[in-house]
Amino acid sequence: MSEPLIGDRVVVRYRLGADTPADWRGAPNPATTSGPSLSDVTGVVVGDGADRIRLDRDDTVVEIPRSAVTSIRVLSLRTVRNSEIRAVEYAAAHAWPGTESQWIDGWLVRAGGGYTRRANCAVPIDIGARADGPTLSAITDWYRDRSLPPQLAWPDRLLPAAHLPGRIEQPVQVLTAEIAQVTGGTSTAEVICEPAAGSEWLDVRLDPATSPADHAMAAAVISSVRNGRLVFAGIRDDERLVAIGRGAITPTAAGNPVLGVTALHTLSGHRGRGLGGQVLAALLGWGRDLGAGTAYLQVDAANRAAGAWYRRLGFGLHHQYGYVRL
């Protein structure tokens, strides 16, 4: 059973009973022997306790006992077409393209020396992409030529589930928001925005134990963009950079500019002061000034703290993807 976060739109299936909402089909509640025994309700989660889950369904709050719930399915915050998923994935792939990329049968195949799974996987962003034997073989050979493990990004609904060549790992949630509707942080610190990632910015982003060779490769991946523009934001405290973020403006296949936010990070000891929100606000303002109306970010589904924070700011689930090893 998937566990939602506050602000998620979900469909909850539950056993009808005296303490549950009435069945939407008008059956008796609790159900009689001739009526349905299960019902469902779709709404936005506004409360999620140990005993009850509370949903906003068309401006009416309904409560369902946890003991009656049989399944919960998390939905996109609004209805999303396949073409919209492809548009966001297209912009995101170009915003984090690795140091080398190539088209193979509708897949953008990316490599970046192994730094981040996202920069070292193939993503099906052309409408003609397919997952047949010859295509997967060509992708596999491309990665093996670079001594990298072949792997795919597998976004929701872009390819038939029957064509899935393996098990999906490490699910990632893609959250989106209209830039004008995102609430920022409360910090008044000055945010520095630069067109390139300086050494201090990279030191905040990367593990101090990173070898010089791996550091150079990571810096190259972070500084790469395909047909777009980058900005690197940061906040200083006591002459030291303590909070950072990366913004990328890349177009969809239709040419519409979209802002991607990555690498938001605040050093421990400086958290809880709104610095991350202030960096995010600066990135959103930069993107808006360059014509982007929508922003997206990618969050590991397991990182519930980050997911909850972004939802409080106004982001909502657009779609999900995972990784498949070949």
N, C-alpha and C positions, 0 to 999 in steps of 0.2 A: 504494500500500500504506500503510495507516494505521500509524503508529508509536506503540505503547502506552507507558505509563509504568509503573513499578514499582507494583504493587497493582491494576492493571487486570485485569479478567476478559476473556479473549480466546478466540477460536477461531482456531487456526493450521492452515492447509492446507499440506501439504508432500509432496514426492516421496519415496516409500518407497525406502529404501536400507539398506546395511549399518550405517550410523551413526545411523539414525533409530529412534524408537519403533516397535514392531510395530503393524500395522494392527489397529484395534479389532474388525474383523470376523473376525479369526483367520486371515487370509490369510498366506501365507509372507512372510518378510521377509529379504532383499529380494524384492519381488514377482516372481512368475513371469510368463510371457507370458499365462497364463490368469487371473491374479489381478489385483487393482486396482493401479494405478500411483501413485495418490494416496490420502492419508488425512488425517484431521484430528484435532485434540485440543483440548479446551476446558479451561482452567484459569486460575489467577491468576498473573500475571507476578511472579516473584521474582528474576529476573536477566535482564539484556538487554545482552549484549556484542556486539562486532563480529562474532564468529564463531558464537555460539550464543545462543539464547533459552531460558530456563529457566522452566518452568511448574510450579506446584503443582496437581496434578490429584488431588483426593480424598486429600490428605495424602501423596501420592507425588510427588516432584520428577522431572520428565522434561526431557531436553535435546534440542533440535532444532537441527541445524546451520543457520546462516543461508543457506548455499548451497542447502539443500533446500526452503526456505520459498517458497511461491508466493503466499500472501496471508495477511494478518492482519486480523481484524475485531474491533474493540473492542466489548465488550458492556457492558450495565449490570452493576454489581457483583453484583446479585441479580436474579432474575426480577421484572420490573416490569409491571404491568397498565396498559392505556391509562387507566383511571380514576385510577390513581396519578399518572401524568404530568399529567393534567388538574388534579388536586388541587393539586400543587405549582405548576403554572403559574398557577392561579387565585390562590393566596396570593401568589405573586411579583408578579403584575400589580397587585394591590391594595397591595403594599408599595412599588411604584415607579410610581405612576399618572400622573406628570406633573402639570401644574397644571390640566388639563382632561381629562375623560374622558366617554365616552358609549358606550352599548351600540348596536351595529348588527348585527342578525341573528346574534347569538351571539358577536360579536367585541367585546372591550373595546378601544375606539379611544382612544388617549392622545396628548396633545400637551403639550409643555413647552418651547416656544420654540426647539426644535432642540438643547437640551442633553441629551446622551446619546441614542444610537439607541434604547435600551430604553424611554425615556419618550416617544418620538415614533413609535410603531408600534402597529399593531393586532394583538391576539393572540386566537386562537380558543379561548376557555375555557368556552363553553357547549356542552353535548353536541349542540345543534342547529346549531352553526356550520357554515357551508358557504362554498365559494369559487366560487360561480357568478357569472355576469356582472352581474346587478343588485346583488348584495352588494358586489362589488369596485368597481363604479361608484360606489356610495354612499360607500364608504370613501375612494375617490379624491377625490370632491367634498368630503368633510369636511376632508381635509388641504389641498386647494387653497384652500378658504375661509379657511384660516389661514396661507396662504403657506408651507406645509411640503411637502416631497416625500412622496408617499404610499408607505408601506412596511408590510410585514407581518412579524410574527414567525411562524416556521413550526416548531413543535415536532414532534419525532418522533411519527409514528403518529396524531396527532389528526385529520388529514384525509387522504383518499386521495392518494397520490403523483401519480396521474394528473391531479389538479386543481391541481397546482402551477403558478402563473401566470408563473413566471420562474425565474431562477437563484438558488440559495441562496448567500448571501454571509456572511462573517464567522461561521463556526460557533462556537457557545458551548456549553460543557459545564456542565450543571447537576449539582452534586455534593451529596449528602445524607449525613447521619449521624445516628445516635441521639445526642442530646446527652450522655447518660451515658457514651458510649464514646469521646468525643473526648479526646485528650490535649492539655494546654495547654502554654504556654511555661514557662520556668524563671525568668523575671524576677520579682523581688520588688517591683517598682515599684508605687506606688499608681495605680490606674486611677480616673479621675474620670468619672462617668456623669451626664449631664444630659438633661432631656427635650427640649431644643431645641439647635440648632446655633448656637453663638456665633460671633462674628466671627473669633476666633482659630482655631477648628476649621475654619471655611470657608477661611481663609487657607492652612491646611495642605493642604486638599483641592484648591483651585483654583489654576490657573496665575496667577502674579503679574501676567502681562500681560493678564489678562482685563479687558475694558472694564467700567465701572460697570453698564451696562445688562445685559450678559451675566452679570455677577456676581450681580446681583439675580435674574435668571431662574434661574440655577443654584441659588442659595440657596432659591428657592421650590420647585424640583423636589426638591431634597434633603430639604426639610422637609415634603413632601407624603406622605400616607398615606390610604388609603381603608378605613374601618371597621377601624382598628387603632391601635397605639401605637408610638412611636418612642423610641429612646434613642441618645445620641451619646457615645461613650466616647473618652477620651484619656489620654495619659501625658505628664507634664511632666518636663523636665530643664533645670536651670539657668534656671528661671523661664520656660521656653518649651515650648509644646506640640510634641511631636516624633513622636507616634504616635497614630493615630485609627482609629475604626471606627464604623459605623452599624448598629444593629439595628432590625428591624421585626417586630412580632407582628401577623400578620393571619390570618384564618380561611380554611380551605378552604371549598368550597361546602357541605360537610356541617357546618361550624361548628367544626372542630377547629383549635386554634391551632398555628401553625407559625412558627418563627423564621427570618427571612431576614437574612443578614449581607452588608453591602455596604460599600464605601468604606474597606476596610482599607488603611492607608498609613502607612509609616514614613519620615521624612525621611532622605535620604542622609547618611551620617556617624553615624547612630544605629542602623543595621541590624546584624544579627548578634548582638544582645544579648537576643533573645527578647521584645522589646517587642510585636511584632505578635501573638505567641502569647498574651501576657498580655492584650492588648486583646480578642482573640478569646475567651479564657476568661471575661472579664468579661461579654461579650455573651451567651455561652452560659448563664452563671449567671443573668443577668437574664431570659432567655427561659424557662429552666427554672422560675424562681420565678413566672412568669406562666402556667405550665401547658403550655408547649410541650415535647414529647418529641423532636421532630425539628427539625433545622436544615438549611438549604440555602444554597448560594451559587452564583454564576454566574461562570465563568472563560472568557475567550477561549481557544479550543482552541490558538491559537498561543502562548499564555503558558505554556510547559511548566514553567518554574521555579515559578510559582505553583501550577500543577496538581499538581506533584510534592510540594510542601510540604503542601498540603491533604490529599493522600493519606497522607502520613506521619503526619498528625495523626489520621487515622481516617475521613476523608470518602471516598466512592466515587462513581463515575459512576452517575447515575440515568437521565438522558436528555440529548439534545442538541437545540438549536434553531439556526436561522440566520435571516437577514433576506432578504426578497424585495422588490425595488423594483417598483412598479406603473407 
